[in-house]
């Protein structure tokens, strides 16, 4: 398993080989993907940008209309085709800014075009649960990436993080625990099946 400094060094080496590289961090909910991605971008400096998959959550109104609101976070509650299309633009359109949506946990919705991938960006770090999923169209995500690491964390630590995160967002503790052990756990079990497809593993413990 890579340490975080080793991951930084590995990505820097990839970036020496071409004008722009896309690297991914996959793993279950609460594993520390977003924290690790932000840390990686900070370590790489101004030439790196963070592009989370969560911006492609379907809106709450769309989820309600589809009858999927109680499964928010499952693979079919994302605009996976839109995410793939954006990753391809980021790879190919290096001479102009490419804009992406950002998900806001406090309102559980995404806002369009909040993230700018600029021509000077050499490394784009994306992260999400399903980057390595084998169900179409998710394999097209992995095909856009130069490397993708699986973020691992002990289960008890991961679940405690999820519960704490939901409580901090205002959910009652019993609701937070039910979601972490219910919907989030079903998603985590699915993500775990993708572990062998990763370039390697890195700890999400910070």
C-alpha angles and dihedrals in degrees: 000000000000121000116227093254089052090051091052091051092048093051091047089055091050090051091057091063102060142011094260134010130193118209128182139210114203130181145116126299112287096017093121100257097142093045091049092046092052091047091050092050091049091050092050093051129210095341092070133074134192119230113176122198090223091083086076096063109132110248120265090247092054092046091051092049090050093046092241102111092109090055099049107156096037117122094259092054092071132075092240094170090053091051092051091048091052093049089052091051090050090052096046107030100066096144098066139032118278116204127211138185124255125213118226115206094197091066098021091231138105127239117212125241097004093129121065122198102197129201091254091059110113100174127038116193115199127179139184146128099268108040091117100036115134097213114101130290092017096077086067088066092060088047089062094053130085090207138352126198128199114233110219130194134163110270096238092053092045095051092046088054091052093050092047092048093054093045090052088053089057104265118140111254093246091053091047092051093047092053093045092051094038124036095009092049093051089052091046091052090053093047090051089064089064096057096100092058094064125107086234141310134275130186119252092201094101 
